[in-house]
């Protein structure tokens, strides 16, 4: 097709005096009407940072009220369960500061901050900073208040030990399934006498009866800790190592995940160390040979329509990454999980 003066005239007639946000395609227009509702899209570098620029909602820890929300995004700045490099307590703050994510998911055709009733409700109100078990109890109580009010929790850590108390809250009425993207299975036993470390949350959740191992798939496993995965094998978890993901591709991974989790309630847990350190060096236990950001995005997006009842992004330790790429990747995956909740029966139902 030749770019004729007539075509130029048509484009000028439609777009030359566009004040910003005027769209003619119905799909784009629907999003633009929300994003530009005040005449212009807010500048990403102004205001107080919140997760994915979600509205902030002050919640009283003494009487937590999450009413009116579909999804509550909360920070979990706690790294008392780590076994190597500490620092993931700074993960929530680093991810809040990432300003160039969203609002539109061009693959899932949604703008989750606008399509859902969602808010950044601040951080878990910890009673102290030194007690791992006390902190886990605080996490369970905070997430339990959300679940009890019919709100889907989306959490940002923090080390991976936090997912055990979250699952205790999310799965307290029935065990849930799990899509777990990680370099490590996190089904190990006690380390140095501590059972509730960040290498064991999913063993603990299964033993508590809140996680169904036969509806659990772990994606991206690699590294030298494979000898610790006996519990995952014996309990019936499906494990895909990073080499298998590269061999079969994201589409086949998604089909395997859907076959494992079925239509039942499912939690999504994304550990930033599932990514190769080339993409995310800022974490406590990096493992080379990992997934790419594009692979993880494709896998998460492939879960669209699944019954997602909660999710988290964990193990971002920003001080090990001066580029902020790790926090940026974490924020993007947080956005992908939130996007899944737009079509989740747990929200729509």
C-alpha positions in Angstrom: 0.0 0.0 0.0 1.4 3.4 -1.0 1.4 6.2 1.5 -0.7 8.7 -0.5 -1.6 12.3 0.2 -5.2 11.1 0.7 -4.1 8.7 3.5 -2.0 11.4 5.1 -5.1 13.7 5.0 -7.2 11.0 6.7 -4.7 10.5 9.5 -4.4 14.2 10.1 -8.2 14.6 10.2 -8.4 11.9 12.9 -5.2 12.4 14.9 -3.7 15.8 14.4 -5.7 17.5 17.2 -5.7 14.5 19.6 -5.5 16.0 23.1 -4.1 12.7 24.4 -5.9 9.5 25.2 -8.4 9.6 22.2 -8.7 6.1 20.8 -11.0 4.7 18.1 -10.3 1.0 18.5 -12.8 -0.3 21.1 -10.2 -2.3 23.0 -7.8 0.6 23.2 -10.5 3.1 23.9 -11.8 1.1 26.9 -8.3 1.2 28.5 -7.6 4.9 27.5 -10.9 6.0 29.1 -9.7 4.7 32.4 -6.1 5.7 32.2 -6.8 9.2 30.9 -9.9 9.7 33.1 -8.5 12.9 34.5 -7.4 14.3 31.2 -3.8 13.0 31.2 -1.9 9.9 32.4 -0.2 10.8 35.7 3.6 11.3 35.5 5.3 8.1 36.7 7.9 10.0 38.7 5.6 12.0 40.9 3.7 11.2 44.1 4.3 8.5 46.7 5.4 5.2 45.2 3.0 2.3 45.5 3.0 -1.2 44.0 2.3 -0.8 40.3 0.9 2.7 41.0 -2.1 1.2 42.7 -4.1 3.4 45.0 -2.8 3.4 48.6 -5.2 2.4 51.3 -4.3 2.9 55.0 -5.4 -0.1 57.0 -5.5 -0.2 60.8 -3.6 -3.2 62.0 -5.7 -3.4 65.1 -8.9 -3.8 63.0 -7.9 -4.5 59.4 -10.6 -3.6 57.0 -10.1 -4.7 53.4 -13.8 -4.4 52.3 -14.5 -3.2 48.8 -11.4 -4.7 47.4 -10.9 -7.5 45.0 -7.1 -7.7 45.5 -4.9 -6.3 48.3 -1.2 -5.9 47.5 1.0 -6.0 50.5 4.7 -5.8 51.3 6.4 -8.4 53.5 9.8 -6.8 54.4 11.2 -9.8 56.3 14.3 -11.9 55.6 14.8 -13.8 58.8 14.6 -17.1 57.1 17.5 -16.8 54.6 20.4 -19.2 54.5 22.8 -17.2 52.3 22.8 -13.4 51.5 20.4 -11.3 53.5 18.7 -8.2 52.2 15.3 -9.2 50.8 13.6 -7.1 53.5 14.4 -4.2 51.1 12.6 -5.9 48.2 9.1 -4.4 48.7 10.5 -0.9 48.8 12.6 -1.5 45.7 9.6 -2.9 43.8 7.4 0.0 44.8 9.9 2.4 43.3 9.7 0.8 39.8 7.5 3.2 37.8 7.4 1.9 34.3 5.2 -1.2 34.5 1.7 -1.3 33.1 -1.0 -0.2 33.1 -1.9 -2.2 30.0 -1.2 -5.9 29.5 -1.1 -6.2 25.7 -1.2 -10.0 25.7 -4.1 -10.5 28.2 -5.9 -7.4 27.0 -6.5 -5.9 30.5 -5.4 -3.1 32.7 -5.6 -4.7 36.1 -5.2 -1.6 38.2 -8.3 -0.2 36.5 -10.2 -3.5 35.9 -10.0 -4.6 39.5 -10.7 -3.0 42.8 -7.1 -3.1 44.0 -5.0 -1.2 46.5 -1.6 -1.2 48.0 -2.5 -1.7 51.7 1.0 -1.2 53.0 3.3 -3.7 54.7 2.5 -6.6 57.1 2.4 -4.9 60.6 5.2 -6.9 62.2 5.4 -6.7 66.0 9.2 -6.8 65.9 12.2 -7.4 63.6 14.0 -10.2 65.3 11.7 -13.2 65.6 11.1 -15.5 62.6 8.3 -17.4 64.2 6.6 -14.3 65.5 6.9 -12.7 62.0 5.3 -15.8 60.4 2.4 -15.5 62.8 2.0 -11.8 61.9 2.0 -12.7 58.2 -0.7 -15.4 58.6 -2.9 -13.1 60.6 -2.6 -10.2 58.1 -3.3 -12.4 55.1 -5.9 -14.3 57.0 -7.8 -11.1 57.5 -7.9 -10.5 53.8 -9.0 -14.0 53.0 -11.7 -13.9 55.6 -13.1 -10.8 53.9 -13.1 -12.4 50.5 -10.1 -10.4 49.2 -7.3 -12.0 47.1 -3.8 -11.4 48.6 -0.9 -10.5 46.4 2.3 -10.3 48.4 5.8 -8.9 47.8 8.8 -10.2 49.8 10.9 -10.7 51.6 12.3 -14.2 51.7 10.4 -17.3 50.6 9.7 -18.6 54.1 6.9 -16.1 54.1 4.9 -18.2 51.6 4.2 -20.9 54.2 2.2 -18.7 56.6 0.4 -17.2 53.5 -0.6 -20.6 52.4 -1.8 -21.4 55.9 -4.2 -18.5 55.5 -5.2 -19.1 51.9 -5.5 -22.9 52.3 -7.1 -23.0 55.7 -10.5 -24.2 54.4 -9.1 -26.5 51.7 -5.7 -27.3 50.4 -4.8 -25.3 47.3 -2.7 -26.1 44.2 0.5 -24.3 43.4 2.4 -22.9 40.4 5.9 -22.4 41.8 8.5 -20.7 39.5 11.9 -21.0 41.2 15.5 -22.2 40.9 14.9 -24.3 44.0 12.2 -26.7 45.1 12.0 -25.2 48.7 10.9 -28.6 50.1 14.0 -29.2 52.2 14.1 -30.0 55.9 15.5 -28.0 58.9 18.7 -26.1 58.5 20.8 -25.5 61.6 17.8 -26.6 63.6 15.3 -24.2 62.0 12.4 -25.9 60.2 10.8 -22.7 58.9 13.6 -21.5 56.7 13.2 -20.1 53.2 14.3 -23.5 51.7 11.3 -25.4 53.2 8.0 -23.5 52.9 6.3 -26.0 50.6 7.2 -29.0 52.6 5.8 -27.3 55.7 2.7 -26.3 53.8 2.0 -29.8 52.6 2.6 -31.2 56.1 0.1 -28.6 57.5 -2.5 -29.8 55.0 -2.9 -26.5 53.2 -1.1 -27.3 50.0 -2.0 -30.2 47.7 1.3 -31.7 46.4 -0.4 -33.5 43.6 -1.7 -30.2 42.3 1.7 -28.5 42.5 4.1 -27.8 39.7 7.6 -26.4 40.2 9.2 -24.7 37.2 12.8 -23.7 36.5 14.6 -25.9 39.1 18.4 -26.2 38.8 21.6 -25.9 40.8 23.3 -28.1 43.3 20.5 -28.7 45.7 18.6 -31.4 43.7 19.5 -34.0 46.3 17.2 -32.2 48.8 14.1 -32.7 46.6 13.1 -36.1 47.9 10.1 -34.8 49.7 8.8 -33.1 46.5 9.1 -36.4 44.6 7.6 -38.6 47.3 4.7 -36.2 47.9 3.8 -36.2 44.2 4.8 -32.7 43.1 5.5 -32.2 39.4 9.0 -30.8 38.8 10.4 -29.2 35.6 14.0 -28.2 35.7 15.3 -25.3 33.7 16.8 -27.6 31.0 13.4 -29.1 30.4 11.8 -25.7 30.1 14.3 -24.7 27.5 13.8 -28.0 25.6 10.0 -28.1 25.5 9.3 -24.3 25.5 6.8 -22.2 27.5 3.7 -23.4 25.6 4.3 -27.0 26.6 5.1 -25.9 30.2 1.7 -24.1 30.4 -0.1 -27.2 29.1 1.7 -29.3 31.8 0.8 -26.8 34.5 -2.9 -26.7 33.5 -3.0 -30.5 33.5 -1.5 -30.5 37.0 -3.5 -27.7 38.7 -6.9 -28.3 36.9 -9.8 -26.0 37.7 -9.2 -25.9 41.5 -8.0 -23.0 43.6 -4.4 -22.3 42.9 -1.7 -20.1 44.3 1.2 -18.6 42.2 4.6 -18.1 43.8 7.4 -16.5 41.8 10.9 -16.5 43.2 13.1 -13.9 41.4 16.0 -16.4 41.4 14.1 -18.5 38.9 15.5 -16.0 36.4 19.1 -16.3 35.2 21.4 -13.9 37.1 21.9 -12.1 33.8 18.4 -10.8 34.2 18.2 -10.7 38.0 21.5 -10.7 39.9 19.9 -9.0 43.0 18.9 -12.1 45.0 20.3 -14.2 47.8 20.8 -17.5 46.1 21.5 -16.9 42.4 21.9 -19.9 40.1 23.2 -19.6 36.5 21.4 -21.4 33.6 18.0 -19.9 34.6 14.9 -18.8 32.8 14.6 -15.7 30.8 12.1 -12.9 31.6 10.3 -13.6 28.3 9.9 -17.3 29.2 8.5 -16.5 32.6 6.1 -13.9 31.1 4.9 -16.5 28.6 4.3 -19.1 31.3 2.4 -16.7 33.6 0.3 -15.3 30.8 -0.6 -18.9 29.8 -2.4 -19.3 33.1 -5.0 -16.8 32.1 -8.5 -18.1 33.2 -7.1 -20.4 35.9 -8.6 -20.2 39.4 -5.9 -18.0 41.0 -6.6 -17.3 44.7 -3.4 -15.5 45.6 0.2 -15.0 44.6 3.6 -13.6 45.6 6.9 -12.3 44.3 9.8 -13.0 46.6 13.6 -12.9 47.1 14.4 -9.5 45.5 17.5 -8.2 47.3 18.2 -4.8 45.6 21.5 -4.1 47.2 23.1 -6.8 45.0 22.0 -5.1 41.8 23.0 -1.5 41.1 21.1 -1.5 37.8 17.7 -2.0 39.4 17.0 -4.7 36.8 16.1 -7.2 39.4 13.4 -5.0 41.0 12.1 -4.2 37.6 11.8 -7.9 36.7 10.0 -8.5 40.0 7.6 -5.6 39.4 6.8 -6.9 35.9 6.1 -10.4 37.2 3.9 -8.9 40.0 2.0 -7.1 37.2 1.6 -10.4 35.3 0.2 -12.2 38.3 -2.2 -9.3 39.1 -3.3 -9.5 35.4 -4.2 -13.1 35.9 -6.6 -12.1 38.7 -8.8 -10.1 36.2 -10.1 -13.4 34.7 -9.7 -15.6 37.7 -13.0 -17.3 38.9 -11.9 -16.5 42.4 -12.5 -12.8 41.6 -15.2 -13.0 39.0 -17.2 -15.4 41.1 
